[in-house]
Amino acid sequence: MIGLILKLVVFCLLIIGLFIGSIFIGIFGPLPDTEELLNLKDETATLVYSSDKVLIGKIFAKNRTPVSIDVLPDYLIDALISTEDIRYYEHNGVDSRSLIRVIVKSILMGNQSSGGGSTITQQLAKNIYGRESYGILSMPVNKIRESFIAVRIEDVYNKQDILQLYLNSVPFGEDVYGIEAAANRYFNKKVSALDIDESALLIGMLKGNTYYHPRIHPERARDRRNLVLKLMNENGKISEDDLARLISLPLGLDYSNFSQEGPAQYFLYQVEKKANEIIENIEKEKGIRYDLEKDGLLIETTLDMKLQEIGLQSVRKQLSHMQDLLDNDPNVKKEKNKLRENFESDTIANRELWSWDGVEIKETTQLDSAWHYMSMLNAGTLILEPESGKVRVWIGGNHFRYLPYDLVLSKRMIASAFKPILYATALEDGFQPCDYLDNEEKVYEEYDDWAPKNYDGTSGDERALWYSLVHSLNIPTVDLYFKVGYQKLAGMCYLMDIEQDPPDNPSIALGTMSISLLEATRVYAAFANKGLMNEEIMIERILDSSGNPIYTSDIPDGKRVVETEVANTITAILQKAVNEGTGARLRSQYQLRSEIAGKTGTSQNYSDAWFFSYTSGLTCGVWVGARDPSIHFSKGAQGSGSALALPIAGNLLQSIEKQKNLRDTYMTPFRLSSHYEAAMECEGIRTKGALNRFFENIFQKKEGKKVDSTETNEGSKVKKFFNNLFKKKDRKKD
């Protein structure tokens, strides 16, 4: 009997030996050799920084930021060893006591749940090489493979190197890999700044990063943290007094998810696209391949984080206030009733809803959930540096996670914010600020009886060109359109890189075409830059993992879209718009003193509110509206560009002006020659004399009848002759 048992034991040992030998020789896959182990390289996230050296995000396949063992706190290492591998400094990669337990329980007894026994080095092998499925043999094969790899790792690296490799590769839940990324995600700090209790919490997560997730399961996480602290105490690493103090502390999370919660997510998304294009060009030109998600690059962007934060605060302040007014607007309530009629059935469920008050999970109907976002006011805000095209602020919406569509790039009806393009076209064509435009109401028969009116309801007589733009008058602007002509205006739009071809219709003069905030802001930046337009620049430099530059942006001279004289004239006129016209709230309400040019825009039915403002140092564009154009204010007192969009720019510029370093950088004067102001020293309103009206009536149908636009256009030259013939001497404006 004893002999039979002995034979059985020998047979089992032989089978185990053959099984282990088969793993060693690579039957279940080759084991890494020394050369491969020497070249171990973790996938490392690309770090993205603002121009003022603030980390604003990461680009990664695995969110991993490696750190040196030298920066890791001693108590972090103590927590790891006390919890995961108490005999770490005594073994050569495999703890024989634990291994015997694994062989007996996992292999001989087939207990798949026994687990355990893995040293830190074995866990490192698992983190780097992963685990394969071998059916019922998965557990023993993977455990033994990891043991072989662990021994080889210990032959290649010392204990400190292994700890560094391990802590840079271990997963911490979500998309976080490595202790530095974990410290940033859960405590919004570098690993070197972690406290003892924070270190213990992160080490405690290693047993189960989902089960012990501190944000989702705070009680479990706290219990696990306290267990780690007790193990540290038993191992002599912290005192009884420290233990009593530390286990009483709250978790103290400062959760930071750069992938969806950061302050510049819309910008980061665009930076990643631009960076991939740059890397593709580097590969084509130099044959060098970089992986944005794995190679630990560093991207220095143009974003000014101080301005970005100010912009976010300005958006929040305005929209959170105006949202309450919109929710109670009669038009909005009417639209909600229409939506309710189209819902055949509705279900109630727990839904996550974002608002300016935060995220709330509550029981709500499908209709109410849809309406919540449909009726929400949104804002896009963009600031460019005119001379270079550098993007200083990019706010694409209210919240990237819940509303990812980028409003800086979306196309909406540009409204009166388009007018400076028409007026610049006219100035290029030889018009002068003191040329007069007709302000008589007309009905344009061939354009479906279109009858444009001024926003303020006034009409009659004539308006100077400068005055018409300062006060954003519609009737004189349409008159100017017919005098300039469609072809010249379309050519200007093409030159200014506006993608959509303007419709061949006089309504285009009032901004009925759709343009993105980016396109329009670049146009205003060209006016600020004396007629030179630049492509937007988001990335200053890209560095490799060793800190060597692989890309540096060039600042081009810019493309001339209008002559310097024309750009300066538009700037002078739009300064008047801020001082005494549609942008006057910048002075009266926000008490801004810097030289600023600006223009409002309000689309039909108040669906789109725009405001553009600029100095020689910055150009700021703001759009506000609901994503569905049917949702809008009923009155201009709430829904116009000056009421809805201008306050965002006003708060933003006011904050800049109050901070000397920002003011000196961005609120720089235009330093225009005095002759631009002198060119506008004429009456804004000119009354037509009796003789002038007599000759005008010769070429125009009698008042009250429809006017054919062709006839009006053909008679314009003759009318201009008589206008000049009987023109009153220019007088200074009151």
C-alpha positions, 0 to 999 in steps of 0.5 A: 500500500505504501509503495502504491502511494509512493508511486502515485506521489512520484507520478504526480510529481512527474506530471507536475514537473512535465507541466512546469517544464512545458511552460518553461520551454514555451509550450504555452507561449514564449517567455521573455528573454533578458534583452526583452526585459531590459527594454521594458517600456510602459505605455505613457500618456502624453501630457498637455500643458497650457502656455502658463505651464498648467497641466490641462489634460492627457492623451492616452491609451492607458492613463499612465505617467511614470515617476522615479522611485526617488520621488515616491514617499517612503510610507507609500513603499512601506504601505505597499510592502506591508500589504502586498509582499511582506517578504519582498526584500527576502525572495528572488521574485517568488515567495516559496511559502506562498508558492507551495500554497498556490501549488497545493490549493490551485493546482492539486485541489483545483481551487480557482478562487484560492489565488494569492501568493503573488509577489510584487514582482509576479504582479509586475509580470502580470501587469506587463504581459497580461494573462491568457486563457487556457481553459481549466489550466488558466490559473496554474499556467498563468501563475507559473509563467509569472513565477518564471518571468518574476525570477528573470526580472529579479536577475535583470533589475534591483529591488528599487527598479522593480518597485518603480516599474510596478508602481508605474504600471499597476491599474487603479480603476477607470482608465488610470494606470500607475501611482502618479496618475492615481494620485492626480485622479483621486487627490488632484496632486502629485504622488510626491505630495501624498499623505500617509492616509492617501497613500494607504487608500491607493495601495488598498485599491490594488486588491480590487480597484472597482470594489474599493473605488473611493468615489463609488464605494467610500465606506469600503475604501475607508475600511480597506485603507484602515486595514492597510494602516493597521498592517503598516503598524504591525510591520513597525512602520507607523506608531499606535498614535499615528494609527489612531489618528489616521484611521479617524480621518475622512477620505479627503478626495479631490477627484479630478478626471481630466478626460471628461471633467477638466476646464479645457476639454473642448480645446483638448479634443481639438489639440489631439486632432492637431497633434495627430496631424503633426505626428503623421507629417513628421512620419512622412517627412522624417520616417520617425514614428511617434505614438501620441497615446503611448510614447509619453510626449509633452505638448505645450499649447497656446491656451492661457489657463488664467483667461480660460478660467475667467472665461468659464466663470463669465459663461457660468455667471451669465447663463445660470442667471439667464436660464431662469428667465428663459425657462419662464419665457412664454415662447419656451413654454409653448415649445415644450407643449409642442414637444409633449404632443409629439411624445406618444408614450413616456417612461420614468427612469433614473437619469443623470442630468447636468445643470449649473448646480451640478450633476443630479441623478433623479427619477424623470420622464424621457420627455423631461430629460430631453427637454432639460438639454433642449431648452438649455442655454449654451455658449461658445467663447473663443479668444485669439491673439490677432497678431499670431492666431494663437488660441488663448481661450476655447470654450466649446460648450457648457460641459464636454461630458454631457454636451460634447458638440463643440459650439466654436465650430458649429455654424449658426446664423451670424446676423448683424455680426456679418455687417463689418464684412460688407462694410469692409468690402465697400471701403475696399471698393472706394466708399468712405465713412462719410458717404451717405446711405438711403434709410427709406423703407422699401419693399423688394418685390423680386425678393418675395416682397422682402421689406427690411426694417431697422431694429429701432423702428426708425426710417427716413432720410440718410445715414452716414456709412460710419453711423449705419455700422455703429448703430447696426442699421438694416435699411442703409446696410441693404442699400450699401449691399446693392451699391457694392454688389453680390460678386464683390461681397462673395469674393471677400467672404472667399478671401476671408476663408468663410466656408459657406458661399453666401446666398445671392440675396440681399438678406445676406447683408443682414447676416442670414448665412451660417458661420462658425464662431471660429470663422467669424472670430478670425475675421475680427482678428484680421481687423485687429491685425490691420488686415492680416488673417492668421490660421488659428494656432493651438500647439506651440511645441511637442517634445519627446519623452526625453524633452527634445523638441520634435515640433515647433510651430511657425508664426506665419506673416498672415494672409492679407484680406483687406488693406491696412487703411480699411482694417483700421477704418473698420476698427475706428468705426467699431470703437464708436460702436462700443463708445456710443452704439450697440456695444455701449454696455461695455462702457456703461455697465462694465466700466471698461476704459481700454480701447475696444472695438466691438459688434453685436449680432442678433438673429431672427427671433433671437435664436442666436446672440453674438458679440465680438470685441477686440483690442490689438492684443486679443479678439473675443467672440461669443455666441449664445443660444439653445441648440434648437433654434426654436428655443429662444427668448420672446423679446430683445431685452433678454435675447439680443446680442447686447443682452445675452452675449455681450455680458460674457465678454463684458465680465471677461474683459473686466476681469482682464482689465483689473489684473495688471499682468493680463491688462498689459498683455491683452488690453493693448491700444490700437494707436490709430492715427487721428485721421481715422476719427477725422474721417467720421466728422460728419453728420450721422443723419442727413435730412434730404432736401426738397430738390433732392427728393424731387430727383429721387422720385424720378428714379423711384416709384412713389412712396407706398408702392413696391420698389423693384430692387433692379430699378433701385440699383440702376438708379443708384449712380444717378441718385449718387450724382444728385446726392453729391450735387446737393450735399450739405456741407459736413458738420460735426456730429452733436 
